[in-house]
Amino acid sequence: MSILKLAWKNIVSNPLNLILSIILFGLGIGLISFLMLLNTQLSENFEKNLADIDLVIGAKGSPLQMILCSMYHIDNPTGNITVDEAKPFLNPKHPLLDMMVPLSLGDSYKRHRIVGTNDGILDLYKVELGEGKIWAQDLEVTIGAGVARATGLKIGDSFKSSHGFEDDEDLAHDHSAFNVVGILKPSGSVVDQLILTNPSTVWVVHDHADHDHEGHDHSHHSTPVRSNEEILQHPEKDITSILVRYKDKTNFRTLSLPRAINDNTDMQAASPPYEINKLYSLIGVGTDAIRWLAILIALVSAISIFISLYKSMKERKYELSLIRVMGGSRITLFSLIIFEGIILAIIGYVVGMIISHGGMEVMSKFLQSSYRYDFTGWRMIVGDAWLFLGSIMLGVIAALIPAYQASYTDIHKTLSE
């Protein structure tokens, strides 16, 4: 019988110890793997949606809230700014700014945000049209691939929006329906989860709602308002924010622009990389605590494996002596116990992977609802390979002392007893 087969038979002969060791080990490895998988996918989504945006300009309030709302669409706006206030930063001839994409927010459909903007947002996030056409007229919308998949909307369909992020029919606006004219290709960016239309569409819908509430008529814009030049012709209207990309990030005037906006206007300017790094630091405290807890559980499980193997030495001393008598060397006995530790670690690792990846897949629906991004548990990451090596090392370390003890079993004393 080979050493591996003998090691396996020894392990399964004590099922209670086997189950306890594997559950502990699997739980520790599973928690570490789950955290790595979650952090990897969150980081990738956050990084991808930075989209080389250098600045976000909007109403004063929490800079982080403004970034999460305008770039990641997982929070509410800090407020609105007038086109007149934002005029300098919508000017296509601005000497410092290369791209300025206005956003008008407020409504949603089945928890997918409706964004009034121009097609500059597609260039910003590098998104291409999949089928149909880009929105042009008021109440025309082009939807992201994720919206189409989640809602079942297709070209030619129509729908009415709800106020805010609430998917509540009682909050639905009584206005003409939006018409789906195009669907974008999947991009992996936040645009997959957005419904895009003209800024003037958002104005029309809210003018309608306000006027209906006041009890008098409303009027539509005679022509759709889409480009920045067209937006500037309506200084009294509101937008939510502006996504900005610089021409030259090293220019002194460019670097001082955020401070100038914050100090000299009623608006605020926030740097996405700075705010997201600040968010990472806030999240990091909690994840670090959970990670250390998981490492502690893994270490406790390694100790459990050590105790299980160490205790079994007394029960198996006759068996080990017989192996020596039948020609087995000290190295054979040492290897036998080491293999037992490794097998226990591998089984624990497999259980941990099932816990982490299965748990991630179960939670992916809730995470997609909260963060508006795609998450999956059916993905292996580099960290899983390192965890496998770490698991093997823990198994070997836990088995070292019992293996040494087994290899130096006193044959004569044991058999004479």
C-alpha positions in Angstrom: 0.0 0.0 0.0 1.4 3.4 -0.9 2.1 6.1 1.7 -0.7 8.3 0.2 -3.3 5.6 0.5 -2.2 4.7 4.0 -2.3 8.4 5.0 -5.9 8.7 3.6 -7.1 5.6 5.5 -5.6 7.0 8.7 -7.4 10.3 8.3 -10.9 8.8 7.5 -10.5 6.4 10.4 -11.2 9.3 12.8 -14.1 11.2 11.2 -14.9 13.5 14.1 -11.4 14.9 14.2 -11.4 15.1 10.4 -14.7 17.1 10.3 -13.6 19.5 13.1 -10.3 20.2 11.5 -11.7 20.7 8.0 -14.5 23.0 9.2 -12.2 25.2 11.1 -9.6 25.3 8.3 -12.2 25.8 5.6 -13.8 28.6 7.5 -10.6 30.5 7.9 -9.4 30.0 4.3 -13.0 30.8 3.1 -13.2 34.1 4.9 -9.8 35.2 3.6 -10.6 34.1 0.0 -14.0 35.9 0.2 -12.5 39.2 1.3 -9.8 39.0 -1.4 -12.5 38.2 -4.0 -14.7 41.0 -2.9 -11.9 43.6 -2.6 -10.5 42.6 -6.0 -13.9 43.1 -7.8 -14.7 46.3 -5.9 -11.3 47.7 -6.6 -11.5 46.8 -10.3 -14.9 48.4 -10.6 -13.9 51.6 -8.8 -10.6 51.9 -10.8 -12.4 51.2 -14.1 -15.0 53.9 -13.4 -12.4 56.5 -12.6 -12.3 56.8 -16.5 -9.4 59.3 -16.3 -11.9 61.8 -14.8 -9.7 64.5 -13.1 -12.4 66.5 -11.4 -16.1 66.5 -10.5 -17.9 69.9 -10.1 -21.2 70.1 -8.3 -23.2 71.6 -5.4 -21.4 72.1 -2.1 -21.7 69.2 0.4 -19.8 66.0 0.9 -17.1 65.6 -1.8 -17.2 61.8 -1.4 -21.0 61.8 -1.7 -20.7 63.8 -4.9 -18.1 61.4 -6.4 -20.2 58.3 -5.5 -23.3 59.9 -7.0 -21.8 61.4 -10.2 -19.3 58.7 -11.1 -20.5 55.5 -9.4 -24.2 56.2 -9.1 -24.6 54.6 -5.7 -25.6 57.7 -3.7 -27.9 60.8 -3.9 -26.8 64.1 -5.3 -25.5 66.9 -3.0 -27.9 69.2 -4.8 -28.1 71.0 -8.2 -26.2 73.9 -9.7 -27.5 76.3 -12.3 -26.2 76.4 -15.8 -25.3 80.1 -15.2 -23.1 79.1 -12.2 -21.5 76.3 -14.2 -21.1 78.4 -17.4 -17.2 78.7 -17.3 -16.9 74.9 -17.0 -19.2 74.1 -19.9 -17.4 76.4 -22.3 -15.9 74.2 -25.1 -13.1 76.8 -25.4 -12.0 76.6 -21.8 -8.1 76.8 -21.9 -7.6 74.2 -19.2 -10.3 71.6 -19.8 -10.3 69.0 -22.5 -13.7 67.4 -21.8 -16.7 68.5 -19.8 -19.6 66.1 -19.5 -22.7 67.5 -17.7 -25.0 65.3 -15.7 -28.6 65.9 -14.8 -30.0 63.3 -12.3 -33.1 62.7 -10.4 -35.2 59.9 -11.7 -34.8 56.1 -12.3 -36.5 53.1 -13.7 -36.5 49.9 -11.7 -33.5 51.3 -9.7 -31.5 52.1 -12.8 -30.6 55.8 -12.9 -31.8 58.1 -15.7 -29.0 60.5 -16.7 -29.4 63.6 -18.8 -26.2 64.1 -20.6 -24.5 64.3 -24.0 -22.7 61.5 -25.9 -19.4 62.7 -24.4 -20.1 60.3 -21.6 -19.6 57.4 -24.1 -16.2 58.7 -25.0 -15.3 59.2 -21.4 -16.1 55.6 -20.4 -15.1 54.1 -23.9 -18.6 52.7 -24.5 -19.9 51.7 -28.0 -23.4 51.5 -29.4 -24.6 47.9 -29.7 -27.8 48.3 -31.6 -30.3 51.0 -32.5 -29.1 54.6 -32.2 -27.9 57.3 -29.8 -30.6 59.3 -28.1 -31.3 62.6 -29.9 -34.9 63.8 -29.3 -36.4 64.5 -25.9 -37.7 61.4 -24.1 -35.5 59.2 -26.3 -33.2 57.0 -24.2 -30.2 54.7 -25.0 -29.8 52.1 -22.3 -26.8 50.2 -20.9 -26.4 46.5 -21.5 -27.0 45.8 -17.8 -30.3 47.7 -17.9 -31.4 45.8 -20.9 -30.5 42.5 -19.2 -32.1 43.3 -15.8 -35.3 45.0 -17.1 -35.9 43.2 -20.4 -36.3 46.5 -22.2 -35.6 46.4 -25.9 -35.6 48.9 -28.8 -39.2 50.3 -29.3 -40.3 49.8 -25.7 -41.5 52.6 -23.5 -41.6 53.2 -19.8 -42.3 55.9 -17.1 -39.7 56.9 -14.5 -39.9 57.0 -10.7 -38.5 59.8 -8.6 -35.1 59.0 -7.0 -33.9 55.4 -6.7 -37.2 54.1 -5.4 -38.9 51.4 -7.5 -42.4 52.5 -6.5 -45.3 52.9 -8.8 -46.8 55.5 -6.5 -43.7 57.7 -7.1 -43.9 57.4 -10.9 -44.1 60.7 -12.8 -47.2 61.4 -14.8 -45.4 62.4 -18.0 -45.0 61.1 -21.5 -43.2 57.8 -21.6 -39.5 57.4 -22.4 -38.8 55.6 -25.6 -35.9 53.1 -26.0 -34.0 53.9 -29.2 -30.7 52.1 -28.6 -28.8 49.6 -26.5 -25.1 50.0 -25.7 -22.5 47.2 -25.9 -21.4 45.7 -22.5 -18.4 47.7 -21.2 -17.9 46.6 -17.6 -18.3 50.2 -16.6 -21.1 52.0 -14.6 -22.6 53.0 -18.0 -23.9 49.4 -18.3 -26.4 50.3 -15.5 -27.5 53.7 -16.8 -30.4 55.0 -18.9 -29.0 57.9 -21.0 -31.0 60.8 -22.4 -30.8 64.6 -23.1 -30.5 67.1 -20.3 -33.6 68.8 -21.7 -35.5 65.5 -21.2 -34.8 65.7 -17.4 -35.9 69.4 -17.4 -39.1 68.5 -19.3 -40.0 65.7 -16.9 -39.4 67.8 -13.8 -41.0 70.9 -15.2 -44.0 68.7 -15.9 -44.0 67.3 -12.4 -43.6 70.7 -10.8 -46.3 72.4 -12.9 -48.7 69.5 -12.3 -48.2 69.8 -8.6 -48.9 73.6 -8.8 -52.0 72.9 -11.0 -51.1 74.7 -14.3 -49.8 73.8 -17.6 -46.2 73.3 -18.7 -44.4 73.8 -22.0 -41.9 71.6 -23.7 -38.6 72.8 -25.1 -39.1 73.5 -28.8 -35.8 71.7 -29.6 -33.8 69.1 -27.8 -30.9 70.4 -25.6 -27.9 68.1 -25.8 -24.5 69.8 -26.5 -22.8 72.1 -24.0 -23.4 75.0 -26.4 -27.1 74.3 -26.3 -27.1 73.9 -22.5 -25.5 77.3 -22.1 -28.5 78.9 -23.9 -30.6 77.9 -20.8 -28.8 79.7 -17.9 -31.8 79.4 -15.6 -31.9 75.6 -15.7 -30.2 73.2 -13.3 -27.7 70.4 -13.8 -26.4 68.1 -11.1 -22.7 68.0 -11.8 -19.9 68.1 -14.5 -17.3 65.4 -15.1 -14.1 67.1 -16.2 -10.9 65.9 -17.9 -7.9 68.2 -18.0 -5.8 69.2 -21.0 -2.6 69.2 -19.0 -2.5 67.7 -15.5 0.9 69.3 -14.7 -0.1 72.9 -15.5 0.1 75.1 -12.4 -3.2 76.8 -13.2 -4.9 73.4 -13.7 -3.6 72.1 -10.3 -5.0 75.2 -8.5 -8.4 75.0 -10.2 -10.2 72.9 -7.6 -9.1 75.3 -4.8 -10.3 78.3 -6.8 -13.7 76.7 -7.4 -14.1 75.8 -3.7 -13.0 79.2 -2.4 -14.6 81.5 -4.9 -17.8 79.9 -6.0 -21.0 78.4 -4.5 -19.9 75.1 -6.1 -17.4 72.5 -5.0 -14.8 70.6 -6.9 -13.6 67.1 -5.9 -10.7 64.9 -7.1 -12.0 61.3 -7.7 -8.7 59.5 -7.0 -8.3 61.4 -3.7 -11.9 60.7 -2.5 -11.8 57.0 -3.5 -8.5 56.5 -1.7 -10.2 58.1 1.4 -13.1 55.6 0.9 -10.6 52.7 0.7 -9.0 53.8 4.0 -12.5 53.9 5.7 -13.4 50.4 4.3 -10.0 49.1 5.0 -10.4 49.3 8.8 -13.3 46.8 8.8 -11.9 44.5 6.2 -8.5 44.3 8.0 -10.3 43.3 11.2 -12.2 40.6 9.4 -9.0 39.4 7.7 -7.1 39.1 10.9 -10.0 37.2 12.4 -9.9 34.8 9.4 -6.1 34.4 9.8 -6.7 33.6 13.5 -9.3 31.0 12.6 -6.9 29.4 10.1 -4.1 29.3 12.7 -6.5 27.8 15.3 -7.4 25.1 12.7 -3.7 24.4 12.1 -3.3 23.9 15.8 -6.3 21.6 15.7 -4.7 19.5 13.0 -1.5 19.4 15.1 -3.4 18.2 18.2 -5.3 15.6 16.2 -2.1 14.2 14.7 -0.2 14.4 17.9 -2.9 12.6 19.9 -3.1 9.9 17.3 0.5 9.0 17.7 -0.2 7.2 21.0 -3.1 5.3 19.5 -1.0 4.4 16.4 2.4 3.6 18.0 2.0 -0.2 17.3 1.0 0.4 13.7 4.0 2.7 13.2 6.3 0.2 14.8 5.0 -2.6 12.5 5.7 -0.4 9.5 9.3 -0.1 10.7 9.6 -3.9 11.3 8.2 -4.5 7.8 11.0 -2.4 6.2 9.7 1.1 6.5 12.4 3.7 7.2 12.2 6.7 9.5 11.7 8.9 6.4 8.7 6.7 5.4 7.0 7.4 8.8 7.9 11.1 8.7 6.5 11.4 5.2 3.3 9.5 6.2 2.4 12.0 8.9 3.4 15.0 6.7 1.1 13.7 3.9 -1.7 13.4 6.4 -1.2 17.1 7.3 -1.1 18.1 3.7 -4.2 16.1 2.8 -6.2 17.7 5.7 -5.0 21.1 4.5 -6.0 20.5 0.9 -9.5 19.3 1.9 -9.8 22.3 4.1 -8.7 24.6 1.2 -11.3 23.0 -1.1 -14.0 23.5 1.5 -12.9 27.1 2.0 -13.1 27.8 -1.8 -16.6 26.4 -1.9 -17.5 28.6 1.1 -15.9 31.8 -0.4 -16.9 31.5 -4.1 -20.3 30.0 -3.3 -21.0 32.7 -0.8 -19.8 35.4 -3.2 -22.2 34.1 -5.9 -25.1 34.1 -3.4 -24.3 37.7 -2.3 -23.6 38.9 -5.9 -27.3 39.8 -6.4 -27.4 41.9 -3.3 -24.0 43.5 -4.2 -25.3 44.3 -7.7 -28.4 45.9 -6.3 -26.3 48.1 -3.9 -23.3 48.9 -6.1 -24.8 48.7 -9.6 -21.9 46.6 -10.8 -21.6 43.0 -11.9 -20.1 40.6 -9.3 -19.5 36.9 -9.6 -18.3 34.1 -7.4 -17.3 31.9 -10.4 -13.9 33.5 -10.8 -10.5 32.5 -9.5 -7.9 35.2 -8.6 -4.2 35.1 -8.0 -4.8 35.3 -4.3 -6.4 31.9 -4.4 -3.2 30.3 -5.6 -1.2 32.0 -2.8 -3.8 30.7 -0.4 -3.3 27.2 -1.7 0.4 27.4 -1.1 -0.2 28.9 2.4 -2.7 26.1 3.2 0.0 23.5 2.2 2.5 25.2 4.4 0.2 25.3 7.4 -0.6 21.6 6.9 3.2 20.8 6.8 4.0 23.0 9.8 1.1 21.4 11.9 2.4 17.9 11.1 6.1 18.5 11.7 6.3 17.6 15.4 3.9 14.6 15.1 6.0 13.4 12.1 9.2 13.8 14.0 7.7 11.9 16.9 6.5 9.1 14.6 9.8 8.7 12.9 11.6 8.2 16.2 9.1 5.7 17.6 11.0 3.2 19.8 10.2 -0.1 18.1 11.5 -2.5 20.8 9.8 -0.7 23.7 6.5 -0.4 21.8 6.3 -4.0 20.7 7.5 -5.4 24.1 4.4 -3.6 25.7 
